[in-house]
Amino acid sequence: MYPELQKELETFERRTPKSAQSHQKNLKRIPLGVASNYRAYDPYPIFVKEGSGSHFRDVDGNDYLDHNLCFGALMAGHCHPAVMKAVEKRLSTGTMFGMPHDMEWELAEEICDRFPVEMVRFGSSGTEATMHAIRLARAATGRDKVLKFEGGYHGLHDAALVSVKPHAPEFGDVNAPISVPGGLGVPKTSIANIPVATFNDLASVELRFKENPGQIAAIILEPIMMNVGLCIPQRGFLEGLREICNRNGALLIFDEVKTGAKLGWGGASEYFGVKPDMICLAKSIGGGLPLAAFGAHKSVMNLISEHKVFHGGTYNTNPVSMAAGLATFREVLTRANYAHVDKLSQKLTAGYRKTIAKVGLQAYIANAGANGALMLYPKEIRNYRDWTTIDIDLWRHYWFAMVNRGVMPQPYWWDEQWTISVQHTDADIDKHLAAFEDVAPALAKAQQERTAEVVAH
């Protein structure tokens, strides 16, 4: 471990004793002491008390500039006034009915106006959206297999928990990755139905279709792979996938749980100019409440209408979440707010690049829309295998040092990215960049010393 990382960890523990106590309590009744595995990290996670706008406060009273924003689900920021107003109104008129209401078609219209789909169904989480999209694709094609990319994350159902974070030597050749279960409890039959390819490698995709003629129902992917920081699709990659699907009678599913709201007004299809057959939405479309949707052409969605594919859910179109969703689409995810976020993103990116160059850090900044990340690599990563070479201690040094200076630069874990909310300001970006400028020289020094050690050995 880097000496500087050890110092930052000691500072973190001094600043957050109440979080440590809260975590110890949780451990007695809750596995890992957290409600989702992604929230667990050493020495213990920060316990939050409250949030507003672009900031949150922990149980120890520390204030943080927030670029975690619930793993990118809060592009609205905390307690956005328009969302709060819409939600408060619903709280006194009924929170659940399990019956249709007019907000359903209103939000469906908003989604169909922005994205290349004709009909939608709603749910509460990204996991639900991708699970139902995969089932629909299988029904529409009469095929069982679905191709995903190594390192891609699409939720927590069996079809998604394949080759999410596989390790050598189990993952095989980069040109033909082996499908690896994402933990115990995933049936072997599920794994057999999920062939895996390498992101940004059309040849690996072609190979899977050649090996499984007439058997692949769909390709599912995040248009920008966001389970490895940010892995940007190379020129022609998404267009190539569209052509492969057309040629093989398979559907192209864009998992836009992260990109749908945060890339721009029309999501990835507008951003990249490639139209999928189906999209999955969640996270930031709810403005802070659980909301998800999946959509496609009528010919696919009619399988639900014809009672050939079953879709249900007690919490679907919960009026409080729907009110939040409508307020989010109409008053938060506006073209004016996207322009505001883009301006802040350019400023943050330019500031990081200037400091990186000044201190000689071997790194680059990847960014798209409201998303960005400090990527600690000498050159741009193109796939999951490239991402696995990261210096984890150096990344932890960066994260804890920033947090100790009152800036949460992204969720904990080196596969995540920052989010800029519509409530972030120029002053927030100045604070973020000042913290990084303070931290960067020690990062560069630690990196250079580690490189020298490796060369010496």
RODO-2510 file (C-alpha; in nm, 4 decimals, decimal comma):
residues 457
     n   res          X          Y          Z
     1     m     0,0000     0,0000     0,0000
     2     y     0,1226     0,3520    -0,0799
     3     p     0,2263     0,5486     0,2337
     4     e     0,0084     0,8386     0,1135
     5     l    -0,2934     0,6069     0,0858
     6     q    -0,2341     0,4916     0,4448
     7     k    -0,2309     0,8556     0,5582
     8     e    -0,5566     0,9312     0,3755
     9     l    -0,7235     0,6243     0,5281
    10     e    -0,6175     0,7386     0,8767
    11     t    -0,7608     1,0855     0,8043
    12     f    -1,0835     0,9271     0,6777
    13     e    -1,1206     0,7250     1,0001
    14     r    -1,0587     1,0345     1,2141
    15     r    -1,3278     1,2296     1,0237
    16     t    -1,5951     0,9568     1,0251
    17     p    -1,6176     0,7806     1,3664
    18     k    -1,9992     0,7780     1,3664
    19     s    -2,0037     0,6041     1,0257
    20     a    -1,7746     0,3379     1,1756
    21     q    -2,0147     0,2920     1,4692
    22     s    -2,3204     0,2742     1,2437
    23     h    -2,1518     0,0137     1,0248
    24     q    -2,0683    -0,2026     1,3268
    25     k    -2,4377    -0,1953     1,4278
    26     n    -2,5545    -0,2867     1,0775
    27     l    -2,3179    -0,5833     1,0553
    28     k    -2,5190    -0,7662     1,3232
    29     r    -2,8362    -0,7854     1,1119
    30     i    -2,7455    -0,6960     0,7508
    31     p    -2,4902    -0,8912     0,5389
    32     l    -2,1808    -0,6747     0,4848
    33     g    -2,3614    -0,4073     0,6892
    34     v    -2,5144    -0,2584     0,3724
    35     a    -2,8353    -0,3010     0,1696
    36     s    -2,6530    -0,3533    -0,1637
    37     n    -2,3110    -0,5137    -0,2079
    38     y    -2,1887    -0,2163    -0,4117
    39     r    -2,2129     0,0025    -0,1007
    40     a    -1,9593    -0,2024     0,0983
    41     y    -1,5930    -0,1024     0,1037
    42     d    -1,3006    -0,0914     0,3447
    43     p    -1,2513     0,0320     0,6081
    44     y    -1,6308     0,1052     0,6127
    45     p    -1,8763     0,3089     0,4060
    46     i    -1,9842     0,6661     0,4784
    47     f    -2,3291     0,6756     0,6391
    48     v    -2,5398     0,9596     0,5015
    49     k    -2,7758     1,1869     0,6977
    50     e    -2,9227     1,4267     0,4382
    51     g    -2,8738     1,5813     0,0966
    52     s    -2,9798     1,8920    -0,0904
    53     g    -2,8921     2,0196    -0,4359
    54     s    -2,5380     1,9104    -0,5236
    55     h    -2,4269     1,8271    -0,1672
    56     f    -2,4884     1,5714     0,1085
    57     r    -2,3910     1,5472     0,4730
    58     d    -2,2811     1,2391     0,6640
    59     v    -2,3724     1,1331     1,0185
    60     d    -2,0549     1,3016     1,1467
    61     g    -2,1651     1,6371     1,0021
    62     n    -1,9121     1,6422     0,7166
    63     d    -2,0351     1,8157     0,4003
    64     y    -1,9513     1,6702     0,0586
    65     l    -1,9852     1,7904    -0,2969
    66     d    -2,1682     1,4908    -0,4446
    67     h    -2,0719     1,3343    -0,7783
    68     n    -2,1808     0,9876    -0,6616
    69     l    -2,5487     1,0889    -0,6827
    70     c    -2,6750     0,7397    -0,6017
    71     f    -2,4612     0,5636    -0,8629
    72     g    -2,5753     0,8095    -1,1298
    73     a    -2,9475     0,7882    -1,0511
    74     l    -2,9721     1,1519    -0,9436
    75     m    -2,8953     1,3741    -1,2414
    76     a    -3,1755     1,5852    -1,0886
    77     g    -2,9584     1,6333    -0,7785
    78     h    -3,0936     1,5976    -0,4262
    79     c    -3,4485     1,7193    -0,3564
    80     h    -3,4973     1,8974    -0,6886
    81     p    -3,7771     2,1526    -0,6254
    82     a    -3,9874     2,0435    -0,9267
    83     v    -3,9675     1,6761    -0,8273
    84     m    -4,0377     1,7503    -0,4599
    85     k    -4,3426     1,9600    -0,5492
    86     a    -4,4836     1,6820    -0,7702
    87     v    -4,4199     1,4140    -0,5083
    88     e    -4,5635     1,6122    -0,2165
    89     k    -4,8864     1,6637    -0,4112
    90     r    -4,9230     1,2865    -0,4624
    91     l    -4,8511     1,1907    -0,1002
    92     s    -5,1892     1,3218     0,0148
    93     t    -5,3952     1,1740    -0,2721
    94     g    -5,2879     0,8084    -0,2576
    95     t    -4,9493     0,6431    -0,2932
    96     m    -5,0554     0,3065    -0,4433
    97     f    -5,3639     0,1752    -0,6180
    98     g    -5,2577    -0,1071    -0,8498
    99     m    -5,4991     0,0484    -1,1020
   100     p    -5,4481     0,2498    -1,4217
   101     h    -5,4259     0,6302    -1,4131
   102     d    -5,3614     0,9136    -1,6586
   103     m    -4,9953     0,9657    -1,5658
   104     e    -4,9199     0,6351    -1,7407
   105     w    -4,9923     0,7555    -2,0926
   106     e    -4,8453     1,0980    -2,0143
   107     l    -4,5068     0,9489    -1,9225
   108     a    -4,5256     0,6935    -2,2059
   109     e    -4,5730     0,9868    -2,4463
   110     e    -4,2686     1,1670    -2,3017
   111     i    -4,0528     0,8557    -2,3487
   112     c    -4,1764     0,7765    -2,7007
   113     d    -4,1125     1,1396    -2,8032
   114     r    -3,7459     1,1147    -2,7056
   115     f    -3,6471     0,7585    -2,7786
   116     p    -3,6933     0,5384    -3,0897
   117     v    -3,9724     0,3251    -2,9385
   118     e    -4,3477     0,3107    -3,0004
   119     m    -4,4748     0,1518    -2,6788
   120     v    -4,3432     0,1157    -2,3239
   121     r    -4,4104    -0,0713    -2,0028
   122     f    -4,2940     0,0460    -1,6604
   123     g    -4,1186    -0,1051    -1,3584
   124     s    -3,9154     0,0051    -1,0581
   125     s    -3,5528    -0,0921    -1,1330
   126     g    -3,3007    -0,1372    -1,4110
   127     t    -3,2832    -0,5088    -1,3298
   128     e    -3,6548    -0,5419    -1,4086
   129     a    -3,6210    -0,3459    -1,7327
   130     t    -3,3383    -0,5586    -1,8744
   131     m    -3,4956    -0,8844    -1,7521
   132     h    -3,8253    -0,8148    -1,9309
   133     a    -3,6503    -0,6821    -2,2432
   134     i    -3,4507    -1,0050    -2,2726
   135     r    -3,7647    -1,2153    -2,2260
   136     l    -3,9460    -1,0150    -2,4949
   137     a    -3,6522    -1,0505    -2,7358
   138     r    -3,6525    -1,4267    -2,6840
   139     a    -4,0271    -1,4405    -2,7455
   140     a    -4,0077    -1,2191    -3,0555
   141     t    -3,7367    -1,4333    -3,2177
   142     g    -3,8151    -1,7795    -3,0809
   143     r    -3,4505    -1,8066    -2,9727
   144     d    -3,2971    -1,8596    -2,6279
   145     k    -2,9469    -1,7133    -2,6480
   146     v    -2,8579    -1,3497    -2,5789
   147     l    -2,5131    -1,2063    -2,6485
   148     k    -2,3580    -0,9709    -2,3940
   149     f    -2,0140    -0,8149    -2,3581
   150     e    -1,7479    -0,9127    -2,1081
   151     g    -1,7486    -0,6624    -1,8222
   152     g    -2,0983    -0,5349    -1,9027
   153     y    -2,3466    -0,4968    -1,6178
   154     h    -2,7202    -0,5332    -1,6832
   155     g    -2,8699    -0,5983    -1,3418
   156     l    -2,9087    -0,8917    -1,1068
   157     h    -3,1167    -1,1572    -1,2850
   158     d    -2,9606    -1,4835    -1,4063
   159     a    -2,9208    -1,3776    -1,7706
   160     a    -2,7346    -1,0631    -1,6598
   161     l    -2,5017    -1,2165    -1,4000
   162     v    -2,2611    -1,3612    -1,6555
   163     s    -1,9039    -1,2352    -1,7129
   164     v    -1,9600    -0,9146    -1,5157
   165     k    -1,6194    -0,9188    -1,3445
   166     p    -1,4565    -1,2478    -1,4553
   167     h    -1,0959    -1,3282    -1,3661
   168     a    -0,8044    -1,4967    -1,5391
   169     p    -0,7628    -1,7762    -1,6278
   170     e    -1,1385    -1,8603    -1,6246
   171     f    -1,2290    -1,5911    -1,8772
   172     g    -1,0272    -1,7469    -2,1620
   173     d    -0,9114    -1,5794    -2,4836
   174     v    -0,9900    -1,2090    -2,5321
   175     n    -1,1052    -1,2854    -2,8880
   176     a    -1,3517    -1,5501    -2,7635
   177     p    -1,4257    -1,4919    -2,3935
   178     i    -1,5657    -1,7778    -2,1881
   179     s    -1,9028    -1,7152    -2,0173
   180     v    -1,8312    -1,7019    -1,6423
   181     p    -2,1020    -1,6929    -1,3705
   182     g    -2,1103    -1,3753    -1,1617
   183     g    -2,1325    -1,5750    -0,8388
   184     l    -2,2942    -1,8874    -0,6966
   185     g    -2,6602    -1,9614    -0,7656
   186     v    -2,6576    -1,8803    -1,1375
   187     p    -2,7763    -2,1988    -1,3161
   188     k    -2,5449    -2,3620    -1,5708
   189     t    -2,8284    -2,3453    -1,8269
   190     s    -2,8414    -1,9670    -1,7879
   191     i    -2,4682    -1,9394    -1,8482
   192     a    -2,4934    -2,1621    -2,1574
   193     n    -2,7547    -1,9252    -2,3027
   194     i    -2,5368    -1,6133    -2,2680
   195     p    -2,2488    -1,6152    -2,5190
   196     v    -1,9975    -1,3398    -2,4441
   197     a    -1,8035    -1,1143    -2,6807
   198     t    -1,5421    -0,8402    -2,6368
   199     f    -1,6527    -0,4765    -2,6432
   200     n    -1,5234    -0,2816    -2,9446
   201     d    -1,4404    -0,6091    -3,1243
   202     l    -1,6884    -0,6862    -3,4019
   203     a    -1,4928    -1,0000    -3,4987
   204     s    -1,5678    -1,1552    -3,1575
   205     v    -1,9385    -1,0808    -3,2141
   206     e    -1,9347    -1,2336    -3,5622
   207     l    -1,7666    -1,5435    -3,4151
   208     r    -2,0496    -1,5938    -3,1650
   209     f    -2,3165    -1,5672    -3,4371
   210     k    -2,1213    -1,8124    -3,6531
   211     e    -2,0965    -2,0591    -3,3613
   212     n    -2,4685    -2,0216    -3,2786
   213     p    -2,6468    -1,9981    -3,6151
   214     g    -3,0113    -1,8938    -3,5814
   215     q    -2,9892    -1,9185    -3,1993
   216     i    -2,9102    -1,5642    -3,0781
   217     a    -3,2215    -1,3605    -2,9975
   218     a    -3,0489    -1,0316    -2,9184
   219     i    -2,7368    -0,8372    -2,8361
   220     i    -2,7625    -0,6376    -2,5134
   221     l    -2,5136    -0,3660    -2,4262
   222     e    -2,4652    -0,0290    -2,2667
   223     p    -2,3817     0,1953    -2,5652
   224     i    -2,0990     0,3299    -2,3490
   225     m    -1,9788     0,0522    -2,1213
   226     m    -2,0050     0,2023    -1,7724
   227     n    -1,8979    -0,0881    -1,5580
   228     v    -1,5332    -0,0144    -1,6362
   229     g    -1,5258     0,3594    -1,5725
   230     l    -1,6188     0,4853    -1,9191
   231     c    -1,5360     0,2669    -2,2178
   232     i    -1,6373     0,4590    -2,5300
   233     p    -1,7505     0,2668    -2,8402
   234     q    -1,4941     0,3033    -3,1188
   235     r    -1,6001     0,4509    -3,4515
   236     g    -1,8221     0,2054    -3,6398
   237     f    -1,8726    -0,0367    -3,3487
   238     l    -2,2381     0,0407    -3,2723
   239     e    -2,3166     0,0661    -3,6447
   240     g    -2,1515    -0,2743    -3,6908
   241     l    -2,3691    -0,4286    -3,4192
   242     r    -2,6800    -0,2844    -3,5852
   243     e    -2,5778    -0,4441    -3,9163
   244     i    -2,4964    -0,7820    -3,7561
   245     c    -2,8384    -0,7893    -3,5866
   246     n    -3,0149    -0,6983    -3,9117
   247     r    -2,8295    -0,9693    -4,1016
   248     n    -2,8969    -1,2382    -3,8401
   249     g    -3,2546    -1,1574    -3,7446
   250     a    -3,1555    -1,0610    -3,3888
   251     l    -3,2711    -0,7606    -3,1861
   252     l    -3,0380    -0,4869    -3,0644
   253     i    -3,1089    -0,3875    -2,7019
   254     f    -2,9600    -0,0664    -2,5648
   255     d    -2,9364    -0,0855    -2,1863
   256     e    -2,9772     0,2868    -2,1216
   257     v    -3,0264     0,2586    -1,7477
   258     k    -2,7236     0,4893    -1,7079
   259     t    -2,7002     0,6583    -2,0487
   260     g    -3,0714     0,7199    -2,1215
   261     a    -3,1053     1,0370    -1,9145
   262     k    -2,7392     1,1285    -1,8687
   263     l    -2,6068     1,1387    -2,2268
   264     g    -2,8504     1,3929    -2,3622
   265     w    -3,2120     1,4691    -2,4469
   266     g    -3,2577     1,1664    -2,6754
   267     g    -3,0175     0,9238    -2,5074
   268     a    -2,7603     0,7132    -2,6879
   269     s    -2,9550     0,6751    -3,0136
   270     e    -2,9511     1,0546    -3,0583
   271     y    -2,5933     1,0854    -2,9274
   272     f    -2,4466     0,8157    -3,1548
   273     g    -2,7012     0,8126    -3,4374
   274     v    -2,7718     0,4389    -3,4062
   275     k    -3,1240     0,3075    -3,3446
   276     p    -3,1729    -0,0034    -3,1300
   277     d    -3,4803    -0,2272    -3,1407
   278     m    -3,5388    -0,1983    -2,7670
   279     i    -3,4308     0,0345    -2,4880
   280     c    -3,4173    -0,0085    -2,1101
   281     l    -3,4417     0,2990    -1,8864
   282     a    -3,4115     0,3537    -1,5095
   283     k    -3,1972     0,5459    -1,2578
   284     s    -3,2088     0,9184    -1,3461
   285     i    -3,5507     0,9101    -1,5168
   286     g    -3,7112     0,8875    -1,1689
   287     g    -3,5570     1,2042    -1,0286
   288     g    -3,4809     1,0250    -0,7013
   289     l    -3,7631     0,7706    -0,6870
   290     p    -3,7629     0,4087    -0,8139
   291     l    -3,8761     0,4129    -1,1773
   292     a    -3,7865     0,2056    -1,4823
   293     a    -3,9214     0,1466    -1,8317
   294     f    -3,8553    -0,0717    -2,1329
   295     g    -3,9804    -0,0046    -2,4810
   296     a    -3,9729    -0,1247    -2,8400
   297     h    -4,1630    -0,1233    -3,1686
   298     k    -4,5328    -0,2154    -3,1477
   299     s    -4,4653    -0,5486    -3,3208
   300     v    -4,2512    -0,6530    -3,0219
   301     m    -4,4590    -0,4943    -2,7450
   302     n    -4,7755    -0,6486    -2,8906
   303     l    -4,6525    -0,9836    -2,7565
   304     i    -4,7593    -0,8482    -2,4170
   305     s    -5,0919    -0,7217    -2,5587
   306     e    -5,1594    -1,0649    -2,7094
   307     h    -5,0916    -1,2393    -2,3749
   308     k    -4,7984    -1,4272    -2,5269
   309     v    -4,5461    -1,2668    -2,2879
   310     f    -4,6442    -1,1911    -1,9304
   311     h    -4,5393    -0,8700    -1,7605
   312     g    -4,6683    -0,7571    -1,4225
   313     g    -4,5697    -0,5831    -1,1029
   314     t    -4,7482    -0,4459    -0,7984
   315     y    -4,5316    -0,1341    -0,7907
   316     n    -4,5493    -0,0627    -1,1664
   317     t    -4,6633     0,2974    -1,2286
   318     n    -4,6733     0,3751    -0,8577
   319     p    -4,8305     0,7248    -0,8646
   320     v    -4,5573     0,8858    -0,6529
   321     s    -4,2791     0,7544    -0,8780
   322     m    -4,4740     0,8458    -1,1916
   323     a    -4,5299     1,2019    -1,0677
   324     a    -4,1554     1,2248    -1,0016
   325     g    -4,0837     1,0843    -1,3487
   326     l    -4,3121     1,3321    -1,5234
   327     a    -4,1583     1,6252    -1,3353
   328     t    -3,8111     1,4924    -1,4205
   329     f    -3,8775     1,4644    -1,7952
   330     r    -4,0595     1,7981    -1,8189
   331     e    -3,8625     2,0188    -1,5803
   332     v    -3,5255     1,8531    -1,5123
   333     l    -3,4118     1,6701    -1,8287
   334     t    -3,4624     1,9749    -2,0504
   335     r    -3,2445     2,0860    -2,3408
   336     a    -3,1481     2,3966    -2,1382
   337     n    -3,0345     2,1816    -1,8450
   338     y    -2,8376     1,9508    -2,0775
   339     a    -2,6573     2,2579    -2,2121
   340     h    -2,5823     2,3669    -1,8524
   341     v    -2,4455     2,0226    -1,7608
   342     d    -2,2396     2,0018    -2,0825
   343     k    -2,0796     2,3372    -2,0010
   344     l    -1,9885     2,2181    -1,6501
   345     s    -1,8626     1,8858    -1,7915
   346     q    -1,6303     2,0662    -2,0338
   347     k    -1,4990     2,2844    -1,7522
   348     l    -1,4385     1,9861    -1,5220
   349     t    -1,2740     1,7830    -1,7972
   350     a    -1,0492     2,0694    -1,9102
   351     g    -0,9434     2,1374    -1,5494
   352     y    -0,8570     1,7722    -1,4856
   353     r    -0,6576     1,7506    -1,8103
   354     k    -0,4613     2,0643    -1,7250
   355     t    -0,3647     1,9298    -1,3809
   356     i    -0,2833     1,5813    -1,5188
   357     a    -0,0437     1,7368    -1,7707
   358     k     0,1108     1,9692    -1,5111
   359     v     0,1980     1,6947    -1,2600
   360     g     0,2851     1,4260    -1,5180
   361     l     0,0200     1,1758    -1,4088
   362     q    -0,0248     0,8841    -1,6495
   363     a    -0,4004     0,9107    -1,6921
   364     y    -0,6760     1,0458    -1,9124
   365     i    -1,0284     1,1772    -1,8691
   366     a    -1,3171     0,9972    -2,0378
   367     n    -1,6410     1,1922    -2,0543
   368     a    -1,9801     1,1879    -2,2280
   369     g    -2,2807     1,3984    -2,1306
   370     a    -2,3144     1,4160    -1,7520
   371     n    -2,0682     1,1276    -1,7042
   372     g    -1,6927     1,1286    -1,6636
   373     a    -1,4035     0,9525    -1,4921
   374     l    -1,0352     0,9829    -1,4137
   375     m    -0,8951     0,6806    -1,5967
   376     l    -0,5565     0,5806    -1,4524
   377     y    -0,4117     0,4321    -1,7713
   378     p    -0,1418     0,5488    -2,0137
   379     k    -0,3818     0,5139    -2,3110
   380     e    -0,7551     0,4805    -2,3719
   381     i    -0,9088     0,1481    -2,2707
   382     r    -1,1129    -0,0328    -2,5358
   383     n    -1,2569    -0,3271    -2,3392
   384     y    -1,2867    -0,5015    -2,0014
   385     r    -0,9420    -0,6669    -2,0199
   386     d    -0,7766    -0,3253    -2,0639
   387     w    -0,9635    -0,1997    -1,7558
   388     t    -0,8380    -0,4841    -1,5315
   389     t    -0,4807    -0,3439    -1,5399
   390     i    -0,5715    -0,0465    -1,3154
   391     d    -0,3556     0,0322    -1,0114
   392     i    -0,6243    -0,0140    -0,7447
   393     d    -0,4204     0,1377    -0,4601
   394     l    -0,3575     0,4503    -0,6682
   395     w    -0,7303     0,4816    -0,7408
   396     r    -0,8139     0,4377    -0,3684
   397     h    -0,5547     0,7054    -0,2863
   398     y    -0,7388     0,9396    -0,5288
   399     w    -1,0882     0,8611    -0,3929
   400     f    -1,0114     0,8850    -0,0198
   401     a    -0,7967     1,1956    -0,0687
   402     m    -1,0801     1,3702    -0,2571
   403     v    -1,3398     1,2602     0,0003
   404     n    -1,1196     1,3908     0,2834
   405     r    -1,1271     1,7282     0,1046
   406     g    -1,5069     1,7321     0,0904
   407     v    -1,5512     1,6057    -0,2656
   408     m    -1,7016     1,2662    -0,3450
   409     p    -1,5668     1,2429    -0,7019
   410     q    -1,7732     0,9351    -0,7944
   411     p    -1,9210     0,6288    -0,6181
   412     y    -1,6629     0,4113    -0,4448
   413     w    -1,5191     0,1462    -0,6841
   414     w    -1,2813     0,2042    -0,9705
   415     d    -1,5377     0,0808    -1,2258
   416     e    -1,7707     0,3779    -1,1585
   417     q    -1,7897     0,7349    -1,2943
   418     w    -1,8883     1,0820    -1,1827
   419     t    -2,2264     1,2373    -1,2545
   420     i    -2,2869     1,6094    -1,2906
   421     s    -2,6383     1,7023    -1,1796
   422     v    -2,8510     1,9868    -1,3111
   423     q    -2,8070     2,1475    -0,9656
   424     h    -2,4260     2,1594    -0,9811
   425     t    -2,2780     2,5064    -1,0246
   426     d    -1,9568     2,6659    -1,1538
   427     a    -1,8505     2,7085    -0,7901
   428     d    -1,8970     2,3328    -0,7352
   429     i    -1,6713     2,2558    -1,0298
   430     d    -1,4112     2,5016    -0,8973
   431     k    -1,4173     2,3201    -0,5598
   432     h    -1,3830     1,9796    -0,7306
   433     l    -1,0874     2,0975    -0,9405
   434     a    -0,9158     2,2654    -0,6435
   435     a    -0,9352     1,9381    -0,4500
   436     f    -0,7910     1,7425    -0,7437
   437     e    -0,5120     1,9976    -0,7902
   438     d    -0,4230     1,9463    -0,4234
   439     v    -0,4265     1,5658    -0,4548
   440     a    -0,2673     1,5160    -0,7984
   441     p     0,1050     1,5766    -0,7191
   442     a     0,1029     1,2960    -0,4590
   443     l    -0,0770     1,0673    -0,7058
   444     a     0,1832     1,1341    -0,9760
   445     k     0,4701     1,0805    -0,7279
   446     a     0,3231     0,7492    -0,6069
   447     q     0,2667     0,6357    -0,9648
   448     q     0,6239     0,7205    -1,0662
   449     e     0,7670     0,5381    -0,7636
   450     r     0,5572     0,2278    -0,8378
   451     t     0,6723     0,2348    -1,2035
   452     a     1,0361     0,2625    -1,0921
   453     e     0,9898    -0,0380    -0,8589
   454     v     0,8457    -0,2483    -1,1406
   455     v     1,1311    -0,1539    -1,3747
   456     a     1,3891    -0,2325    -1,1040
   457     h     1,2463    -0,5823    -1,0592
***
